[in-house]
């Protein structure tokens, strides 16, 4: 997926939010803003938004001297998700269709995306859970997803954010865990999950967890390690969580199911849905490539 003009103000807002998380020094804020605007002037709009975000957050880490600006926030949402987990697990187990309920809760967890909204409150997470349990969901896509996960022998589940991955655990527990490899980021980027986060929420106790060798807020394959790219190619099925993974993998020729909540107008328009929609969709690389050619013409 390419970068649209409407993505640019979001880059600037996100950069300032990140800088303010770690320092009140307005001189550093100014350096960050000037640096980001300079990067924006040179950006290739046919790259995905996470390609630009990767450059921006590397600059922020360099200028602030803070390796992980979102460390405390990630910890807070990990603890929130763990507090919610037992009750949510009971809801899954008690439901008439545990698989569907787990998918809905995995989508709900995608609200914990601080690249979209830095000041996310606990009440908003609770509200999103309630909406996700009853909101419209593509039942044909759910049926196809259920069948695909039952048949696949090698599933690569690409995670998104800290805290959110505890919601992913609810879905993983409904899948053949022995066939799943879960993927986190190799280094800090916004509030994306790293190996430490996977350990905190207990994912490392139930599935194999690897990192992708990258610090991009998505899965830019050329930015990932050779080992990860090999695992990606070998997988029968890929499950990709969140907007960043959709932005970077929607035009990759692979069996991929995207699970996310549409949280911004650009993503919603690209998916053909309303903001706030529950999204479970299989990759349609032929359509995506056709659109890309039309955009370039």
BAGUSE-247700 format. One record per residue: x, y, z of N, C-alpha, C in turn. Coordinates in pm, whole numbers, padded with zeros to 5 digits, always signed. Atoms other than C-alpha are relative to their C-alpha. Last residue first. Layout:
N
     n_c1     n_c2     n_c3    ca_c1    ca_c2    ca_c3     c_c1     c_c2     c_c3
        X        Y        Z        X        Y        Z        X        Y        Z
...
***
This chain:
297
     n_c1     n_c2     n_c3    ca_c1    ca_c2    ca_c3     c_c1     c_c2     c_c3
   +00026   -00043   +00138   -00049   +00558   -01457   -00049   +00144   -00006
   -00124   -00047   +00063   +00112   +00499   -01115   -00023   +00054   -00141
   -00049   -00117   -00070   -00219   +00479   -00930   +00123   +00060   -00068
   +00086   -00114   +00035   -00364   +00245   -01195   +00049   +00128   +00068
   -00032   -00039   +00137   -00067   +00011   -01156   -00082   +00120   -00043
   -00131   -00067   -00003   -00114   +00005   -00779   +00041   +00047   -00139
   +00019   -00136   -00049   -00484   -00071   -00818   +00130   +00078   -00002
   +00070   -00073   +00106   -00402   -00372   -01035   -00023   +00145   +00041
   -00099   -00035   +00102   -00145   -00488   -00784   -00063   +00078   -00114
   -00091   -00103   -00053   -00401   -00472   -00504   +00100   +00044   -00105
   +00072   -00127   -00003   -00665   -00658   -00707   +00093   +00112   +00046
   +00029   -00039   +00138   -00425   -00939   -00791   -00068   +00134   -00008
   -00116   -00065   +00059   -00292   -00950   -00435   -00025   +00045   -00143
   +00041   +00012   +00140   -00626   -01020   -00277   +00104   +00071   -00084
   -00075   -00075   +00100   -00516   -01087   +00081   -00052   -00028   -00141
   -00110   +00073   +00062   -00787   -01234   +00298   +00065   +00085   -00106
   +00001   +00005   +00146   -00996   -01006   +00515   +00122   -00077   -00051
   -00063   +00130   +00022   -01100   -00988   +00878   -00008   -00022   -00150
   -00051   +00047   +00129   -01176   -00627   +00960   +00066   -00136   +00015
   -00076   +00121   -00030   -01398   -00499   +01239   +00042   -00061   -00132
   +00047   +00132   +00043   -01505   -00150   +01135   +00092   -00112   +00049
   +00050   +00077   -00113   -01412   +00154   +01342   -00047   -00139   -00035
   -00092   -00009   -00113   -01379   +00385   +01042   -00062   -00072   +00120
   +00012   -00118   -00087   -01618   +00260   +00774   +00110   -00002   +00106
   +00085   +00017   -00118   -01521   +00011   +00503   -00007   +00131   +00077
   +00140   -00015   +00038   -01379   -00002   +00151   -00095   -00021   +00115
   +00070   +00125   -00024   -01044   -00143   +00261   -00146   +00005   -00045
   -00071   +00103   +00074   -00844   +00143   +00108   -00071   -00135   +00011
   +00029   -00017   +00142   -01103   +00391   +00231   +00065   -00109   -00083
   +00140   +00032   +00023   -01087   +00257   +00585   -00036   +00012   -00148
   +00015   +00145   -00005   -00707   +00257   +00579   -00144   -00039   -00031
   -00074   +00055   +00113   -00692   +00620   +00467   -00017   -00152   -00007
   +00074   -00012   +00126   -00970   +00732   +00703   +00071   -00064   -00118
   -00027   -00129   +00064   -00798   +00595   +01016   -00069   +00005   -00137
   -00004   -00112   -00093   -00881   +00330   +01274   +00030   +00135   -00065
   -00030   -00115   +00087   -00992   +00026   +01075   -00008   +00127   +00083
   +00109   -00095   -00012   -00975   -00250   +01338   +00040   +00120   -00085
   -00023   -00134   -00051   -00747   -00532   +01239   -00130   +00075   +00024
   +00093   -00019   -00111   -00703   -00891   +01129   +00030   +00136   +00062
   -00024   -00121   -00079   -00541   -00950   +00791   -00110   +00013   +00104
   +00123   -00054   -00056   -00540   -01304   +00652   +00038   +00119   +00088
   -00006   -00080   -00122   -00244   -01375   +00429   -00142   +00039   +00041
   +00126   +00021   -00072   -00197   -01641   +00159   +00010   +00069   +00136
   -00008   +00101   -00105   +00097   -01484   -00025   -00138   -00017   +00061
   +00065   +00120   +00055   +00165   -01254   -00319   +00018   -00117   +00095
   -00093   +00113   +00005   +00249   -00937   -00126   -00077   -00125   -00045
   -00031   +00026   +00141   +00036   -00629   -00208   +00105   -00110   -00017
   +00123   +00017   +00078   -00140   -00609   +00129   +00025   -00025   -00148
   +00011   +00135   +00057   +00185   -00675   +00317   -00121   -00019   -00092
   -00126   +00051   +00057   +00317   -00332   +00420   -00014   -00133   -00072
   -00062   -00097   +00090   -00003   -00134   +00482   +00122   -00058   -00072
   +00083   -00011   +00121   -00183   -00436   +00626   +00067   +00092   -00101
   -00021   +00121   +00078   +00105   -00501   +00864   -00086   -00002   -00126
   -00135   -00005   +00056   +00097   -00140   +00979   +00030   -00123   -00084
   -00006   -00085   +00119   -00282   -00148   +01018   +00138   +00000   -00064
   -00017   -00144   -00007   -00293   -00437   +01260   +00017   +00072   -00132
   +00081   -00086   -00083   -00237   -00810   +01281   +00032   +00147   -00023
   -00068   -00129   -00022   -00108   -01035   +01005   -00093   +00095   +00075
   +00100   -00085   -00066   -00198   -01405   +00995   +00072   +00129   +00037
   -00045   -00113   -00081   +00021   -01586   +00743   -00123   +00071   +00057
   +00100   -00104   -00024   -00055   -01932   +00605   +00061   +00108   +00089
   +00120   +00030   +00079   +00148   -02216   +00461   -00098   +00116   +00004
   +00128   +00015   -00069   +00469   -02062   +00595   -00114   -00033   -00097
   +00031   +00140   -00027   +00794   -02130   +00407   -00141   -00019   +00057
   +00018   +00073   +00125   +00826   -01784   +00249   -00048   -00144   +00024
   +00118   -00057   +00066   +00772   -01607   +00581   -00030   -00078   -00128
   +00118   +00052   -00071   +01019   -01837   +00756   -00129   +00049   -00065
   +00006   +00144   +00032   +01282   -01756   +00490   -00122   -00063   +00068
   +00053   +00009   +00137   +01207   -01384   +00521   -00011   -00146   -00043
   +00144   -00023   -00001   +01254   -01415   +00896   -00059   -00015   -00139
   +00064   +00112   -00070   +01595   -01578   +00866   -00151   +00017   +00003
   +00009   +00111   +00095   +01704   -01324   +00604   -00071   -00119   +00064
   -00115   +00088   +00007   +01625   -01045   +00847   -00021   -00111   -00102
   -00003   +00110   -00097   +01359   -00786   +00777   +00123   -00089   -00021
   -00061   -00049   -00123   +01398   -00451   +00602   +00017   -00110   +00103
   -00140   -00030   +00031   +01334   -00601   +00255   +00076   +00056   +00121
   -00078   +00122   +00015   +01017   -00759   +00395   +00148   +00027   -00027
   -00065   -00035   +00126   +00871   -00436   +00527   +00101   -00112   -00027
   -00092   +00104   +00046   +00650   -00587   +00797   +00050   +00036   -00139
   +00070   +00079   +00099   +00485   -00310   +00998   +00096   -00112   -00039
   +00133   +00026   -00058   +00604   -00049   +01245   -00093   -00070   -00100
   +00105   -00073   +00071   +00965   -00085   +01121   -00135   -00033   +00062
   +00060   -00098   -00091   +01236   -00191   +01367   -00101   +00087   -00073
   +00025   -00136   +00048   +01342   -00509   +01186   -00056   +00088   +00111
   -00126   -00065   +00034   +01497   -00851   +01248   -00013   +00145   -00039
   -00014   -00012   +00147   +01159   -01024   +01229   +00127   +00073   -00043
   +00010   -00139   +00044   +01160   -01153   +01585   +00027   +00007   -00149
   -00122   -00049   +00064   +01074   -01510   +01682   -00016   +00150   -00025
   +00000   -00144   +00028   +00821   -01669   +01917   +00135   +00038   -00059
   -00133   -00049   +00035   +00745   -02044   +01928   -00012   +00148   -00036
   -00040   +00011   +00140   +00409   -02101   +02092   +00146   +00042   -00016
   +00094   +00084   +00075   +00254   -02165   +02436   +00035   -00017   -00148
   +00030   +00125   -00069   +00497   -02039   +02702   -00084   -00095   -00087
   -00116   +00089   +00014   +00652   -01771   +02478   -00023   -00134   +00069
   +00002   +00063   +00132   +00308   -01615   +02453   +00114   -00098   -00019
   +00002   +00145   -00001   +00295   -01557   +02826   -00005   -00068   -00134
   +00139   +00046   +00014   +00196   -01190   +02834   -00011   -00152   -00015
   +00084   -00053   -00108   +00534   -01082   +02977   -00143   -00054   -00009
   -00028   +00075   -00123   +00737   -01309   +02748   -00095   +00044   +00111
   +00054   +00136   +00021   +00574   -01167   +02435   +00022   -00086   +00124
   +00146   -00009   -00015   +00642   -00816   +02567   -00065   -00137   -00016
   +00029   -00019   -00142   +01010   -00898   +02615   -00150   +00005   +00024
   -00008   +00129   -00067   +01029   -01037   +02261   -00034   +00013   +00149
   -00132   +00062   +00014   +00911   -00705   +02119   -00001   -00134   +00076
   -00047   +00103   -00092   +00559   -00572   +02069   +00138   -00051   -00036
   +00000   +00136   +00055   +00496   -00248   +01883   +00065   -00098   +00097
   +00033   +00096   -00107   +00437   +00057   +02103   -00009   -00143   -00053
   +00128   -00043   -00059   +00628   +00306   +01880   -00034   -00098   +00113
   +00059   -00091   +00099   +00926   +00110   +01743   -00143   +00028   +00045
   +00112   -00088   -00032   +01158   -00073   +01982   -00043   +00086   -00119
   -00038   -00114   -00082   +01376   -00348   +01835   -00119   +00093   +00022
   -00135   +00022   -00053   +01353   -00693   +01679   +00043   +00113   +00093
   -00104   -00086   +00056   +00977   -00670   +01631   +00134   -00028   +00068
   -00007   -00132   -00063   +00751   -00964   +01717   +00108   +00082   -00070
   -00106   -00092   +00040   +00645   -01278   +01528   -00012   +00134   +00071
   +00043   -00138   -00021   +00448   -01580   +01652   +00118   +00095   -00023
   -00115   -00081   -00039   +00519   -01924   +01507   -00047   +00145   +00009
   -00007   -00146   +00006   +00216   -02150   +01504   +00138   +00052   +00042
   -00024   -00040   +00139   +00173   -02518   +01413   +00029   +00149   -00014
   -00124   +00065   +00045   +00208   -02654   +01768   +00037   +00039   -00143
   -00118   -00076   -00046   -00049   -02399   +01883   +00130   -00059   -00053
   -00100   +00103   -00033   -00326   -02558   +01674   +00134   +00064   +00034
   -00067   +00053   +00118   -00569   -02265   +01697   +00095   -00113   +00040
   +00103   +00070   +00076   -00822   -02162   +01963   +00056   -00065   -00126
   +00044   +00114   -00081   -00542   -02072   +02208   -00112   -00079   -00067
   -00098   +00107   +00018   -00396   -01851   +01935   -00040   -00126   +00076
   +00026   +00064   +00128   -00715   -01645   +01942   +00095   -00118   -00022
   +00134   +00060   -00007   -00694   -01567   +02313   -00035   -00073   -00130
   -00013   +00129   -00069   -00319   -01513   +02276   -00135   -00070   +00009
   -00038   +00100   +00101   -00390   -01242   +02020   +00011   -00138   +00064
   +00125   +00029   +00070   -00570   -01050   +02296   +00026   -00102   -00111
   +00073   +00084   -00095   -00249   -01071   +02503   -00137   -00038   -00058
   -00038   +00140   +00023   -00072   -00945   +02189   -00059   -00095   +00105
   +00083   +00065   +00101   -00268   -00622   +02209   +00033   -00148   -00013
   +00136   +00000   -00053   -00086   -00529   +02527   -00095   -00071   -00094
   -00004   +00047   -00138   +00227   -00458   +02324   -00141   +00016   +00060
   -00036   -00087   -00112   +00137   -00398   +01962   +00007   -00071   +00134
   -00005   -00145   +00019   +00140   -00582   +01629   +00049   +00068   +00128
   +00065   -00085   -00099   +00182   -00955   +01593   +00019   +00148   -00029
   -00079   -00122   -00017   +00266   -01158   +01284   -00074   +00096   +00091
   +00092   -00100   -00057   +00121   -01509   +01315   +00083   +00124   +00032
   -00081   -00112   -00050   +00310   -01747   +01086   -00096   +00109   +00043
   +00065   -00131   -00007   +00115   -02070   +01047   +00097   +00102   +00059
   -00105   -00094   -00042   +00281   -02395   +00933   -00058   +00141   -00008
   -00096   +00072   -00085   +00056   -02699   +00896   +00108   +00093   +00054
   -00141   -00041   +00011   -00244   -02511   +00758   +00087   -00076   +00099
   -00072   +00079   +00099   -00574   -02703   +00734   +00150   +00030   -00004
   +00011   +00142   -00033   -00750   -02584   +01049   +00086   -00086   -00093
   -00083   +00026   -00118   -00622   -02228   +01005   -00005   -00147   +00041
   -00141   -00016   +00034   -00756   -02214   +00648   +00089   -00033   +00119
   -00044   +00115   +00080   -01097   -02357   +00743   +00151   +00006   -00029
   +00010   +00118   -00085   -01153   -02103   +01021   +00054   -00125   -00073
   -00112   -00007   -00094   -01029   -01820   +00798   +00002   -00124   +00090
   -00121   +00030   +00077   -01269   -01917   +00519   +00123   -00003   +00091
   +00007   +00141   +00038   -01560   -01931   +00765   +00128   -00041   -00075
   -00024   +00078   -00121   -01459   -01595   +00916   +00001   -00150   -00030
   -00145   -00007   -00025   -01432   -01441   +00569   +00036   -00082   +00124
   -00061   +00084   +00103   -01785   -01562   +00495   +00152   -00002   +00016
   +00010   +00140   -00040   -01899   -01423   +00830   +00057   -00096   -00105
   +00019   +00076   +00124   -01772   -01072   +00757   +00002   -00150   +00033
   -00122   +00069   +00040   -01812   -00911   +01100   -00032   -00083   -00123
   +00002   +00077   +00125   -02072   -00659   +01216   +00138   -00058   -00032
   -00001   -00073   +00126   -02037   -00547   +01580   -00001   -00091   -00122
   +00134   -00002   +00061   -02143   -00750   +01885   -00003   +00065   -00138
   +00071   +00126   -00026   -01821   -00863   +02053   -00135   -00006   -00070
   -00053   +00105   +00085   -01624   -00581   +01892   -00073   -00132   +00017
   +00044   -00020   +00138   -01839   -00309   +02044   +00042   -00116   -00089
   +00146   +00017   +00005   -01793   -00443   +02397   -00052   +00013   -00142
   +00028   +00142   -00020   -01418   -00480   +02348   -00149   -00027   -00013
   -00029   +00068   +00126   -01397   -00129   +02204   -00026   -00149   +00011
   +00109   -00032   +00093   -01569   +00017   +02510   +00020   -00073   -00133
   +00119   +00073   -00045   -01325   -00160   +02741   -00117   +00022   -00094
   -00026   +00141   +00029   -01027   -00030   +02541   -00122   -00083   +00038
   +00015   +00016   +00145   -01173   +00321   +02544   +00026   -00144   -00042
   +00143   +00005   +00032   -01224   +00301   +02923   -00025   -00019   -00150
   +00048   +00135   -00029   -00855   +00216   +02967   -00147   -00014   -00037
   +00042   +00025   -00138   -00764   +00545   +02800   -00050   -00143   +00015
   +00105   +00100   -00005   -00561   +00596   +02481   -00032   -00033   +00146
   +00069   -00010   -00128   -00364   +00920   +02474   -00117   -00095   +00010
   -00094   +00013   -00111   -00122   +00833   +02194   -00072   -00006   +00134
   +00051   -00081   -00111   -00385   +00765   +01928   +00088   -00020   +00122
   +00123   -00067   +00042   -00287   +00633   +01584   -00051   +00095   +00107
   -00036   -00078   +00118   +00075   +00540   +01652   -00119   +00078   -00052
   -00036   -00135   -00042   -00040   +00444   +02000   +00058   +00082   -00115
   -00090   -00044   +00107   -00226   +00140   +01870   +00035   +00145   +00026
   -00118   -00043   -00075   -00407   -00044   +02148   +00111   +00034   -00100
   +00020   -00140   -00039   -00731   -00050   +01944   +00123   +00053   +00073
   -00071   -00088   +00093   -00594   -00369   +01785   -00025   +00149   +00027
   -00132   -00035   -00053   -00705   -00558   +02094   +00077   +00096   -00088
   +00016   -00104   -00102   -01065   -00545   +01970   +00135   +00046   +00053
   +00023   -00127   +00071   -00967   -00739   +01657   -00010   +00113   +00101
   -00129   -00034   +00062   -00820   -01017   +01873   -00011   +00131   -00076
   -00083   -00059   -00104   -01141   -01005   +02078   +00139   +00036   -00051
   +00053   -00133   -00033   -01354   -01059   +01769   +00085   +00070   +00106
   -00034   -00089   +00112   -01134   -01346   +01653   -00046   +00141   +00031
   -00143   -00028   -00010   -01161   -01506   +01999   +00047   +00090   -00113
   -00020   -00094   -00111   -01539   -01475   +01993   +00146   +00038   +00014
   +00047   -00133   +00041   -01552   -01637   +01649   +00024   +00103   +00110
   -00089   -00048   +00105   -01338   -01931   +01763   -00040   +00141   -00044
   -00123   -00055   -00056   -01526   -01973   +02092   +00095   +00057   -00106
   -00102   +00020   +00104   -01861   -02014   +01912   +00130   +00062   +00049
   +00051   +00107   +00088   -02144   -02061   +02165   +00098   -00031   -00114
   +00079   -00044   +00114   -01944   -01857   +02417   -00044   -00119   -00085
   +00144   +00013   -00026   -01837   -01988   +02757   -00087   +00033   -00121
   +00033   +00139   -00032   -01473   -02055   +02664   -00150   -00022   +00017
   -00026   +00083   +00118   -01430   -01719   +02494   -00049   -00143   +00026
   +00101   -00034   +00100   -01595   -01530   +02778   +00015   -00086   -00125
   +00125   +00063   -00042   -01378   -01715   +03032   -00112   +00027   -00100
   -00018   +00143   +00030   -01066   -01611   +02838   -00126   -00077   +00039
   +00022   +00016   +00145   -01192   -01252   +02845   +00014   -00146   -00040
   +00143   -00016   +00028   -01227   -01269   +03224   -00031   -00019   -00148
   +00076   +00113   -00056   -00877   -01413   +03267   -00150   +00009   -00030
   -00011   +00130   +00066   -00720   -01165   +03017   -00084   -00112   +00062
   +00124   +00034   +00069   -00845   -00832   +03150   -00004   -00145   -00046
   +00108   -00012   -00098   -00568   -00789   +03409   -00133   -00043   -00062
   -00010   +00116   -00087   -00314   -00920   +03159   -00109   +00002   +00106
   +00046   +00117   +00076   -00433   -00663   +02905   +00005   -00126   +00087
   +00145   -00012   +00019   -00399   -00380   +03155   -00055   -00124   -00070
   +00063   +00030   -00129   -00052   -00498   +03259   -00153   +00010   -00010
   -00020   +00143   -00027   +00067   -00512   +02898   -00072   -00039   +00129
   +00100   +00072   +00075   -00095   -00172   +02844   +00019   -00152   +00008
   +00135   -00026   -00053   +00099   -00012   +03126   -00105   -00081   -00074
   +00015   +00073   -00125   +00427   -00177   +03025   -00140   +00017   +00057
   +00015   +00141   +00035   +00389   -00050   +02671   -00022   -00083   +00125
   +00136   +00015   +00052   +00331   +00302   +02806   -00026   -00145   -00040
   +00093   -00003   -00113   +00644   +00282   +03020   -00143   -00022   -00047
   -00022   +00112   -00091   +00859   +00172   +02726   -00102   -00004   +00113
   +00131   +00052   -00042   +00710   +00410   +02468   +00011   -00110   +00105
   +00085   -00105   -00057   +01020   +00627   +02416   -00132   -00052   +00057
   +00138   +00047   +00007   +01241   +00317   +02369   -00093   +00102   +00065
   +00011   +00115   +00089   +01605   +00396   +02291   -00144   -00045   -00019
   +00083   +00099   -00069   +01601   +00746   +02440   -00028   -00115   -00097
   -00088   +00088   -00076   +01886   +00970   +02323   -00074   -00107   +00078
   +00035   -00002   -00142   +01630   +01232   +02225   +00095   -00082   +00085
   +00002   -00138   -00053   +01779   +01316   +01885   -00031   +00006   +00149
   -00133   -00061   +00008   +01882   +00959   +01792   +00000   +00138   +00068
   -00085   +00068   -00098   +01561   +00795   +01912   +00139   +00063   +00004
   +00044   -00040   -00134   +01357   +01056   +01725   +00089   -00065   +00107
   -00045   -00137   -00025   +01559   +01003   +01406   -00036   +00045   +00141
   -00146   +00011   -00016   +01505   +00625   +01419   +00058   +00138   +00032
   -00023   +00044   -00138   +01139   +00703   +01479   +00147   -00031   +00026
   +00035   -00103   -00098   +01111   +00912   +01164   +00038   -00043   +00141
   -00101   -00105   +00006   +01295   +00664   +00941   -00024   +00106   +00107
   -00126   +00060   -00045   +01073   +00375   +01049   +00110   +00104   +00004
   +00003   +00001   -00147   +00764   +00594   +01012   +00127   -00060   +00057
   -00028   -00135   -00047   +00855   +00660   +00648   +00005   +00005   +00153
   -00138   -00027   +00044   +00875   +00291   +00566   +00043   +00139   +00045
   -00099   +00043   -00098   +00565   +00233   +00782   +00145   +00021   -00042
   -00017   -00092   -00114   +00361   +00455   +00545   +00099   -00049   +00105
   +00106   +00011   -00099   +00429   +00223   +00247   +00021   +00100   +00114
   -00034   +00088   -00111   +00656   +00341   -00032   -00117   -00005   +00097
   +00035   +00137   +00039   +00495   +00487   -00343   +00054   -00104   +00097
   +00139   +00028   -00032   +00494   +00829   -00180   -00045   -00138   -00044
   +00058   +00062   +00119   +00873   +00834   -00184   -00143   -00042   +00034
   +00059   +00134   -00006   +00982   +01069   +00091   -00056   -00044   -00135
   -00074   +00093   +00086   +01222   +01359   +00032   -00068   -00136   -00015
   -00026   -00062   +00131   +01013   +01648   +00165   +00062   -00099   -00099
   +00125   +00000   +00077   +00879   +01428   +00444   +00020   +00059   -00139
   +00020   +00135   +00053   +01233   +01360   +00568   -00124   -00005   -00088
   -00103   +00024   +00101   +01295   +01733   +00603   -00013   -00136   -00063
   +00043   -00073   +00119   +00962   +01778   +00780   +00101   -00016   -00113
   +00111   +00073   +00060   +01065   +01505   +01022   -00049   +00069   -00127
   -00051   +00123   +00060   +01402   +01664   +01093   -00109   -00077   -00072
   -00075   -00039   +00120   +01250   +02007   +01146   +00054   -00124   -00072
   +00093   -00048   +00102   +00992   +01861   +01383   +00072   +00038   -00130
   +00078   +00113   +00051   +01248   +01656   +01576   -00092   +00045   -00113
   -00091   +00082   +00081   +01486   +01949   +01611   -00074   -00117   -00063
   -00022   -00072   +00126   +01197   +02170   +01729   +00092   -00081   -00092
   +00124   +00010   +00078   +01092   +01914   +01990   +00018   +00067   -00137
   +00000   +00134   +00060   +01457   +01895   +02100   -00126   -00021   -00083
   -00107   -00002   +00099   +01461   +02271   +02154   +00008   -00136   -00071
   +00056   -00046   +00127   +01123   +02243   +02323   +00106   +00012   -00109
   -00093   -00094   +00062   +01276   +02034   +02602   -00051   +00040   -00139
   +00073   -00127   +00008   +00982   +01870   +02780   +00084   +00107   -00070
   -00066   -00124   -00041   +01130   +01526   +02712   -00095   +00119   -00013
   -00129   +00020   -00068   +01042   +01158   +02674   +00068   +00128   +00045
   +00004   +00109   -00098   +00674   +01142   +02582   +00127   -00005   +00084
   +00054   -00051   -00127   +00692   +01484   +02418   -00012   -00108   +00107
   -00102   -00086   -00063   +00919   +01347   +02145   -00047   +00050   +00136
   -00109   +00086   -00046   +00674   +01066   +02068   +00107   +00081   +00072
   +00048   +00077   -00116   +00374   +01299   +02049   +00113   -00083   +00059
   +00004   -00093   -00112   +00571   +01532   +01819   -00049   -00070   +00127
   -00138   -00034   -00038   +00658   +01243   +01587   +00003   +00093   +00120
   -00057   +00115   -00070   +00301   +01112   +01581   +00141   +00030   +00049
   +00065   +00009   -00131   +00161   +01454   +01489   +00061   -00112   +00084
   -00047   -00115   -00079   +00414   +01495   +01207   -00058   -00005   +00141
   -00141   +00018   -00031   +00355   +01146   +01066   +00049   +00110   +00094
   -00006   +00102   -00105   -00023   +01195   +01092   +00145   -00028   +00040
   +00027   -00064   -00130   +00002   +01521   +00896   +00006   -00098   +00117
   -00110   -00089   -00039   +00177   +01319   +00619   -00029   +00076   +00130
   -00089   +00065   -00098   -00067   +01026   +00599   +00102   +00100   +00057
   +00059   -00008   -00134   -00338   +01241   +00437   +00085   -00068   +00106
   -00027   -00133   -00056   -00111   +01284   +00133   -00053   +00012   +00142
   +00089   -00104   +00052   -00123   +00910   +00073   +00030   +00133   +00067
   +00026   -00108   -00095   +00153   +00653   +00121   -00086   +00107   -00067
   -00078   -00123   +00011   +00135   +00341   -00097   -00034   +00096   +00114
   +00084   -00120   +00000   +00000   +00000   +00000   +00087   +00124   +00000
***
